């Protein structure tokens, strides 16, 4: 069952189920795992505009790396990195912007500046104020499964889909209790977060099972470590084909939004795969 037929991002409407939507990753960090982080506002805005020109439907702006071993970023520093870019892309240009943050104050200020979606890798578990901020704003939120609470910690034993579904169901219920409308909630299984290679591959094989939760599914496999390991130790910059394969499989499993670094190539992968499976 689908609770969302349309994802409303201010003036932008994404009709779910008709095609796969592309979320372009815009990292404003010096320590992004993928090596694509930008630090200047002008460079970040130019990168965002280029992604839109290449076919991105949403830009996901993040100011704190979530790679294993990354140093935490203070609230002040994250705001310093994110806010000018959000104000330019979302506020001035009206682009559909999501903000990748687990800090309620970053979310609050970004939404005021024009962002229309929050992508919280902690599923609102790191900042107790986040649910209230999102409930008041009434914007869509992506809730992600992070494993055992850290990107480098493997998930517990047992069936990975059962664990992911149980966690996400609990976080959905918590969000609804906090006043977030059920039709504003999306879920992300957290490919690459706190999971082994075999668990990540199992997630992809059985991704369709997440639809049982009744919420749109977002996934990001782009350039992740699992791809490099499966392909014999390929470095980040050589994982385009691996990303393409995982994006295509995710689409066949009914995913709604794919979050990617290489927008132009993945738009083409998505359109071709959509033409085959979305009939």
LUMNU-311864 format. One record per residue (C-alpha): residue in three letters; x, y, z. Coordinates in nm, 3 decimals, padded with zeros to 5 digits. Each point is the difference from the previous one (the first is absolute). Last residue first. Layout:
 rest    east   north      up
  ALA       X       Y       Z
...
REM end
This chain:
 rest    east   north      up
  UNK  00.458 -00.047 -01.707
  UNK  00.284  00.108  00.227
  UNK  00.251 -00.284 -00.045
  UNK  00.166  00.042 -00.338
  UNK -00.039  00.372 -00.065
  UNK  00.085  00.066  00.364
  UNK  00.330 -00.183 -00.045
  UNK  00.091  00.218 -00.297
  UNK -00.103  00.319  00.176
  UNK  00.182 -00.096  00.319
  UNK  00.326 -00.087 -00.173
  UNK -00.013  00.325 -00.196
  UNK -00.066  00.205  00.313
  UNK  00.282 -00.196  00.163
  UNK  00.254  00.113 -00.258
  UNK -00.091  00.369  00.022
  UNK -00.028  00.001  00.380
  UNK  00.329 -00.155  00.103
  UNK -00.019  00.052  00.378
  UNK -00.320 -00.190  00.067
  UNK -00.311 -00.025  00.221
  UNK -00.257 -00.225 -00.162
  UNK -00.368  00.077  00.059
  UNK -00.308 -00.222 -00.036
  UNK  00.138 -00.351  00.044
  UNK -00.216 -00.274 -00.153
  UNK  00.234 -00.299 -00.002
  UNK  00.075  00.042 -00.373
  UNK  00.112  00.351  00.090
  UNK  00.240 -00.131  00.262
  UNK  00.148 -00.240 -00.255
  UNK  00.065  00.285 -00.244
  UNK  00.157  00.215  00.271
  UNK  00.221 -00.288  00.110
  UNK  00.129 -00.059 -00.352
  UNK  00.062  00.370 -00.062
  UNK  00.192  00.034  00.327
  UNK  00.224 -00.287 -00.099
  UNK  00.057  00.161 -00.338
  UNK  00.094  00.332  00.162
  UNK  00.230 -00.154  00.263
  UNK  00.336  00.112 -00.137
  UNK  00.038  00.332  00.187
  UNK -00.061 -00.171  00.334
  UNK  00.287 -00.245 -00.036
  UNK -00.057 -00.354 -00.132
  UNK  00.090 -00.272  00.248
  UNK -00.098 -00.307 -00.197
  UNK -00.341  00.098 -00.131
  UNK -00.192 -00.133  00.299
  UNK  00.219  00.204  00.235
  UNK -00.037  00.323 -00.196
  UNK -00.374 -00.037 -00.025
  UNK -00.030 -00.071  00.372
  UNK  00.195  00.318  00.071
  UNK -00.271  00.226 -00.139
  UNK  00.039  00.192 -00.328
  UNK -00.376  00.065 -00.017
  UNK -00.208 -00.258  00.185
  UNK -00.249  00.257  00.125
  UNK -00.358 -00.108  00.054
  UNK -00.338  00.167  00.044
  UNK -00.323 -00.194  00.047
  UNK -00.349  00.149  00.007
  UNK -00.210 -00.115  00.296
  UNK -00.247 -00.284  00.056
  UNK  00.225 -00.207  00.225
  UNK -00.057 -00.296 -00.230
  UNK  00.194  00.198 -00.259
  UNK  00.311 -00.101  00.190
  UNK -00.039 -00.352 -00.141
  UNK  00.086  00.134 -00.345
  UNK  00.360  00.044  00.113
  UNK  00.049 -00.376  00.012
  UNK  00.296 -00.047 -00.232
  UNK  00.137  00.346  00.082
  UNK -00.012 -00.058  00.374
  UNK  00.167 -00.339 -00.045
  UNK  00.288  00.172 -00.179
  UNK  00.044  00.236  00.294
  UNK -00.014 -00.290  00.244
  UNK  00.268 -00.189 -00.194
  UNK  00.228  00.303  00.002
  UNK -00.048  00.045  00.373
  UNK -00.228  00.262  00.148
  UNK  00.036  00.300  00.231
  UNK -00.083  00.250 -00.272
  UNK  00.082 -00.117 -00.352
  UNK -00.361 -00.013 -00.119
  UNK -00.205  00.189  00.257
  UNK -00.345 -00.153 -00.047
  UNK -00.150  00.343 -00.089
  UNK -00.358  00.090  00.087
  UNK -00.233  00.286 -00.095
  UNK -00.244  00.180  00.230
  UNK -00.224  00.294 -00.092
  UNK -00.315 -00.209 -00.053
  UNK  00.014 -00.113  00.361
  UNK -00.031  00.359  00.116
  UNK  00.259  00.091  00.259
  UNK -00.168  00.068  00.333
  UNK  00.251 -00.151  00.241
  UNK -00.205 -00.319  00.021
  UNK  00.028 -00.028 -00.379
  UNK  00.377  00.031  00.017
  UNK  00.026 -00.261  00.274
  UNK -00.216 -00.240 -00.201
  UNK  00.221  00.051 -00.306
  UNK  00.308 -00.056  00.217
  UNK -00.136 -00.328  00.129
  UNK -00.093 -00.118 -00.351
  UNK  00.349  00.098 -00.116
  UNK  00.165 -00.211  00.269
  UNK -00.218 -00.305 -00.063
  UNK  00.044  00.026 -00.376
  UNK  00.379  00.026  00.027
  UNK  00.030 -00.291  00.242
  UNK -00.229 -00.225 -00.202
  UNK  00.183  00.093 -00.318
  UNK  00.336 -00.086  00.160
  UNK -00.106 -00.349  00.109
  UNK  00.211 -00.111  00.291
  UNK  00.319  00.141  00.140
  UNK  00.029  00.360  00.119
  UNK  00.097  00.273 -00.240
  UNK  00.365  00.076 -00.049
  UNK  00.146  00.311  00.167
  UNK  00.191  00.236 -00.231
  UNK -00.285  00.239 -00.076
  UNK -00.096  00.030  00.364
  UNK -00.329 -00.051  00.183
  UNK -00.034 -00.375 -00.021
  UNK -00.127  00.001 -00.356
  UNK -00.067  00.342 -00.147
  UNK -00.358 -00.051 -00.118
  UNK -00.118  00.320 -00.164
  UNK -00.306  00.223  00.043
  UNK -00.056  00.240 -00.290
  UNK -00.217  00.299  00.093
  UNK -00.267  00.182 -00.200
  UNK -00.098  00.347  00.122
  UNK -00.272  00.098  00.248
  UNK  00.213  00.275  00.155
  UNK -00.146 -00.048  00.348
  UNK  00.033 -00.377 -00.014
  UNK  00.354  00.028 -00.132
  UNK  00.119  00.228  00.279
  UNK -00.183 -00.207  00.262
  UNK  00.159 -00.323 -00.123
  UNK  00.352  00.156 -00.005
  UNK  00.004  00.125  00.359
  UNK  00.123 -00.328  00.146
  UNK  00.315  00.017 -00.217
  UNK  00.183 -00.322 -00.083
  UNK -00.289 -00.241 -00.058
  UNK -00.193  00.190 -00.265
  UNK  00.048 -00.287 -00.249
  UNK  00.375  00.032  00.062
  UNK  00.072  00.047 -00.372
  UNK -00.239  00.296 -00.004
  UNK -00.096  00.123 -00.348
  UNK -00.210  00.314  00.040
  UNK -00.223  00.142 -00.274
  UNK -00.117  00.338 -00.131
  UNK  00.305  00.223  00.036
  UNK -00.091  00.367 -00.040
  UNK  00.200  00.199  00.254
  UNK -00.252 -00.069  00.276
  UNK  00.043 -00.370 -00.068
  UNK  00.377  00.036  00.028
  UNK -00.031  00.183  00.332
  UNK -00.216 -00.266  00.159
  UNK  00.193 -00.294 -00.145
  UNK  00.331  00.141  00.122
  UNK -00.160  00.060  00.340
  UNK -00.134 -00.356  00.015
  UNK  00.337 -00.161 -00.068
  UNK -00.002 -00.337 -00.180
  UNK  00.070  00.151 -00.340
  UNK -00.026 -00.067 -00.372
  UNK -00.196  00.297 -00.132
  UNK -00.242 -00.048 -00.288
  UNK -00.025  00.266 -00.268
  UNK -00.250  00.038 -00.286
  UNK  00.141  00.306 -00.183
  UNK -00.172  00.332  00.057
  UNK  00.290  00.205 -00.139
  UNK  00.031  00.257  00.278
  UNK -00.114 -00.200  00.301
  UNK  00.070 -00.356 -00.103
  UNK  00.333  00.024 -00.181
  UNK  00.131  00.324  00.151
  UNK -00.134 -00.027  00.354
  UNK  00.085 -00.371  00.009
  UNK  00.359  00.075 -00.103
  UNK  00.040  00.284  00.248
  UNK -00.148 -00.217  00.279
  UNK  00.201 -00.319 -00.038
  UNK  00.363  00.067  00.086
  UNK -00.045  00.263  00.271
  UNK -00.293 -00.193  00.146
  UNK  00.216 -00.311  00.021
  UNK  00.280  00.199  00.161
  UNK -00.225  00.155  00.262
  UNK -00.165 -00.330  00.088
  UNK  00.340 -00.161  00.046
  UNK  00.123 -00.268 -00.238
  UNK  00.085 -00.349  00.120
  UNK  00.324 -00.148 -00.139
  UNK -00.043 -00.271 -00.263
  UNK  00.112 -00.347  00.107
  UNK -00.246 -00.187 -00.221
  UNK -00.158  00.236 -00.256
  UNK -00.290  00.216  00.118
  UNK  00.153  00.329 -00.115
  UNK -00.163  00.318  00.126
  UNK -00.125  00.291 -00.210
  UNK -00.256 -00.173 -00.219
  UNK -00.216  00.127 -00.286
  UNK -00.227 -00.249 -00.173
  UNK -00.110  00.147 -00.334
  UNK -00.330 -00.127 -00.139
  UNK -00.120 -00.085 -00.351
  UNK  00.349 -00.033 -00.147
  UNK -00.003  00.005 -00.381
  UNK  00.344  00.108 -00.117
  UNK -00.101  00.366  00.015
  UNK -00.101 -00.048  00.364
  UNK  00.337 -00.159  00.072
  UNK  00.178  00.293 -00.166
  UNK -00.198  00.243  00.213
  UNK  00.107 -00.182  00.313
  UNK  00.365 -00.002 -00.105
  UNK -00.015  00.374 -00.073
  UNK -00.157  00.059  00.341
  UNK  00.271 -00.205  00.168
  UNK  00.280  00.176 -00.189
  UNK -00.140  00.341  00.088
  UNK -00.040 -00.096  00.366
  UNK  00.353 -00.137  00.032
  UNK  00.073 -00.328  00.177
  UNK -00.075 -00.275 -00.250
  UNK -00.009 -00.372  00.077
  UNK  00.036 -00.245 -00.286
  UNK  00.260 -00.235  00.148
  UNK -00.255 -00.273  00.054
  UNK  00.065 -00.036  00.372
  UNK -00.066  00.374  00.048
  UNK  00.271  00.164  00.210
  UNK  00.012  00.365 -00.108
  UNK -00.377  00.037  00.032
  UNK -00.273  00.172 -00.195
  UNK -00.134 -00.323 -00.147
  UNK -00.260  00.040 -00.274
  UNK -00.157 -00.339 -00.073
  UNK -00.250  00.014 -00.287
  UNK -00.338 -00.159  00.069
  UNK -00.140 -00.167 -00.311
  UNK -00.363 -00.105 -00.027
  UNK -00.111 -00.336 -00.139
  UNK -00.307  00.010 -00.220
  UNK -00.378 -00.015  00.015
  UNK -00.016 -00.154  00.346
  UNK  00.021  00.329  00.185
  UNK -00.123  00.319 -00.163
  UNK  00.259  00.257  00.109
  UNK -00.151  00.345  00.051
  UNK  00.219  00.311  00.029
  UNK -00.160  00.321  00.126
  UNK  00.092 -00.077  00.361
  UNK  00.139 -00.355 -00.010
  UNK -00.316 -00.209 -00.026
  UNK  00.056 -00.371 -00.052
  UNK -00.304 -00.131 -00.182
  UNK -00.176 -00.334  00.027
  UNK  00.111 -00.043  00.359
  UNK -00.162 -00.257  00.225
  UNK  00.084 -00.283 -00.235
  UNK -00.121 -00.351  00.080
REM end
